Amino acid sequence: MEAILSRHFADPDPADLRAYRDAGGYVGLARAVQMDPADIIAELEKSGLRGCGGAGFPTGLKWRLRGVDAPEPRYLVCNLDETEPGSIKDRALLFGAPHHILEGMFIAAHALGVRYAVIFVRGEYAAGARVLEKALYQAREAGLMRLPDGDLRLDIHVSLGRYICGEDSAILNAIEGKRANPRKKPPHISQQGLWQQPTTVNNAESIAHLPGIFAHGADWFRSLGVNGGVGSKLYSVCGPAKRPGVFELPMGTTAQEILFEHAGGLQPGRTLRAVLPGGSSTPFLMPENFDTPMHFDAVAKVGSRLGTGGFILMDDRQCPVDFLVATTRFFARESCGFCTPCREGLPYVRWLLERIEAGEGSAEDIKTLHQLGGQIAPNSFCALAPGALMPVLSGLHAFADDFEAHVRLGHCPYRGPQS
């Protein structure tokens, strides 16, 4: 497949406007501004583009539900707060394809009748935000932000941190200068979002796909996918692979091909036991399912989630319990503290896992972990705690023998009794 989003990743200056336009950049915008907003949304629905931030909600449907006649002012937010462990695709876009993001934002602003937009960038990506600022300056000087209904104001907001800022309503509180807690829904942010006005929040990769869709058409985009997938996808691979990194491939490429052809397989002497296929808040995908096409529906059918498409590899040298200690420590620390099940429940899960990993756990502790999964997730205010528990609950089933060995031996079998 010809590189689309990744076309400029290796350029010496990805923010250079001339190079981007010479390669066909801003053609999609030129065509979109000639279209009625309702026709843009219809074309986007036809393309089959789904949100690339984790949930996979159809992008065109999200825009249509917001409505072209929503009260003004309306706002648009690009979510580039990529804090999901194992996900690095949006970082690649930020540093290597800033004009893809900007052109997508201009198309979205025209379609949604927006005059003020924000790109919310993870704090640790501050250097990438400077690349984006450079590209934005060039686009502004070239008059590309003069849309049919008026000039667009676009701000780049660099986050002060915290995983919860990636939640679609917490990100709005962060932009407003408030504590980044999720908001109660309803009302949904499409009706009352940023400063209580209609707001649309889309992931950076979703936004970056828009130029191609409107330059070449919805049918062209759909044709890029394979095995039931639609469009192209940025997959990332982290862990003991020979060639970890970000790979733009047809949506629906199998896990087997991604891991063993594009990422080169594992480093010598290692065997892959399982992966988290969509960042650290997805259930394990086991080797017997590596022939699964990596698109939302196919991955769901085998009991996992595509999420962000960020693979985290776990090989035969890694203790599964210790692996889950690491992921749960992260989520317990990143809880915003707003609801009791997440604030108190995740540290308890972490403590139980640490006990088991240290050889101090019991069969009752394993039973308690199963029970907590059924109590915390359905009673949490947002998706943080349910996501945090997905690898834990799937790991309890997939690696039951490892959990039992920790209890039986009184130490981690991967380290021995002296560790």
Secondary structure as GFF3:
##gff-version 3
##sequence-region A 1 419
A	DSSP	alpha_helix	17	22	.	.	.	ID=ss1
A	DSSP	alpha_helix	27	32	.	.	.	ID=ss2
A	DSSP	alpha_helix	37	47	.	.	.	ID=ss3
A	DSSP	alpha_helix	59	66	.	.	.	ID=ss4
A	DSSP	beta_strand	75	80	.	.	.	ID=ss5
A	DSSP	alpha_helix	89	96	.	.	.	ID=ss6
A	DSSP	alpha_helix	98	112	.	.	.	ID=ss7
A	DSSP	beta_strand	116	121	.	.	.	ID=ss8
A	DSSP	three_ten_helix	123	125	.	.	.	ID=ss9
A	DSSP	alpha_helix	126	141	.	.	.	ID=ss10
A	DSSP	beta_strand	146	147	.	.	.	ID=ss11
A	DSSP	beta_strand	150	151	.	.	.	ID=ss12
A	DSSP	beta_strand	153	158	.	.	.	ID=ss13
A	DSSP	three_ten_helix	163	166	.	.	.	ID=ss14
A	DSSP	alpha_helix	170	175	.	.	.	ID=ss15
A	DSSP	three_ten_helix	194	196	.	.	.	ID=ss16
A	DSSP	beta_strand	199	203	.	.	.	ID=ss17
A	DSSP	alpha_helix	204	216	.	.	.	ID=ss18
A	DSSP	alpha_helix	218	223	.	.	.	ID=ss19
A	DSSP	beta_strand	232	238	.	.	.	ID=ss20
A	DSSP	beta_strand	245	250	.	.	.	ID=ss21
A	DSSP	alpha_helix	255	257	.	.	.	ID=ss22
A	DSSP	pi_helix	258	262	.	.	.	ID=ss23
A	DSSP	beta_strand	272	276	.	.	.	ID=ss24
A	DSSP	three_ten_helix	287	289	.	.	.	ID=ss25
A	DSSP	alpha_helix	296	301	.	.	.	ID=ss26
A	DSSP	beta_strand	310	315	.	.	.	ID=ss27
A	DSSP	alpha_helix	320	334	.	.	.	ID=ss28
A	DSSP	alpha_helix	340	357	.	.	.	ID=ss29
A	DSSP	alpha_helix	363	376	.	.	.	ID=ss30
A	DSSP	three_ten_helix	377	379	.	.	.	ID=ss31
A	DSSP	alpha_helix	384	398	.	.	.	ID=ss32
A	DSSP	alpha_helix	400	409	.	.	.	ID=ss33
###
